[in-house]
Structure formats: C-alpha cells, structure tokens
Amino acid sequence: MIKAKMGTTLILGLSDENLRRLKNDEPIKFNMKEVGFGDIDVFIFNGKDEQSMKQMMNKSIHPYKTIIKDDNAPHN
C-alpha cells in the first residue's frame, strides 16, 4: 500500500495484493499520523455488498463505539 499526503488530501494506493487480502476479509489498518495527519486510525475493508460489509463490521469493530454511514440508506 502506498500512503501519501498532499495538503489536506490523503492518497492511498492499493496493490493487487492489497485487493486480494481485502477480498479475503483481511482488512487494512493504519494510523493517519504515519502520513502527517492527526492521530486517527483508518480501517479499509471490502465486501460483496453493503449488508455483508455491515455484518463484517459488527464482527471486526466495536458496534457501540462506531458510527456507520451507509450512503444507500434513506436515513443515516
């Protein structure tokens, strides 16, 4: 994975290997401090659809401390 910063823009480059891992339910996690932003963890993952991604998040991320925004939901 390539991580870079240009002004206030975070740039991520995912290799074919990164995409293979994402498709195998192996999320990518890093901290924004690595590229000069604040102390914020980034968690990148992949799923077949929004429902499967929500299920994965409920297994991987603390559901009571996470705000989930679904762009396809009528009311978030």
C-alpha positions in Angstrom: 0.0 0.0 0.0 1.2 3.5 -0.8 0.2 6.2 1.6 0.8 9.9 0.8 -0.5 13.3 1.8 -1.0 16.3 -0.5 -2.2 19.3 1.5 -5.4 18.0 3.3 -5.8 15.1 0.9 -5.0 11.5 1.9 -3.8 9.4 -1.1 -4.0 5.6 -0.9 -2.6 3.3 -3.5 -3.8 -0.3 -3.2 -1.7 -3.1 -4.9 -3.3 -6.2 -6.4 -2.0 -8.0 -3.2 -3.9 -5.5 -1.0 -7.1 -6.1 -3.0 -6.6 -9.9 -2.8 -6.3 -9.5 1.0 -9.4 -7.3 1.2 -11.4 -9.8 -0.8 -10.3 -12.5 1.7 -11.7 -10.5 4.6 -8.3 -9.2 5.7 -8.8 -5.5 6.4 -6.0 -2.9 6.1 -5.5 -0.7 9.1 -3.0 2.2 9.7 -2.8 5.4 11.6 -3.1 8.8 9.9 0.0 10.0 11.9 2.1 7.9 9.5 1.4 10.5 6.8 1.2 13.7 8.8 -2.5 13.9 9.8 -3.9 13.6 13.3 -4.0 10.5 15.5 -6.8 8.7 13.6 -6.9 5.0 12.7 -8.0 4.1 9.2 -9.7 0.7 8.6 -10.2 -0.3 5.0 -12.2 -3.4 4.1 -14.2 -5.0 1.2 -17.5 -6.8 1.0 -19.8 -8.1 -1.7 -22.5 -5.5 -0.8 -23.5 -3.1 2.0 -25.3 -5.8 4.0 -22.3 -8.1 4.1 -20.0 -5.1 5.0 -22.2 -4.2 7.9 -22.1 -7.8 9.2 -18.3 -7.8 8.8 -18.1 -4.5 10.7 -20.2 -5.9 13.6 -17.6 -8.7 13.9 -14.5 -6.6 13.5 -15.3 -3.2 15.0 -16.9 -2.4 18.4 -20.5 -1.8 17.4 -21.3 0.6 20.3 -18.4 3.0 19.6 -18.8 3.1 15.8 -20.9 5.4 13.7 -21.9 3.7 10.5 -22.9 5.7 7.5 -24.5 3.8 4.6 -24.7 6.1 1.5 -27.6 3.9 0.2 -29.7 4.2 3.3 -32.5 6.7 3.2 -31.9 8.0 6.8 -28.5 7.8 8.4 
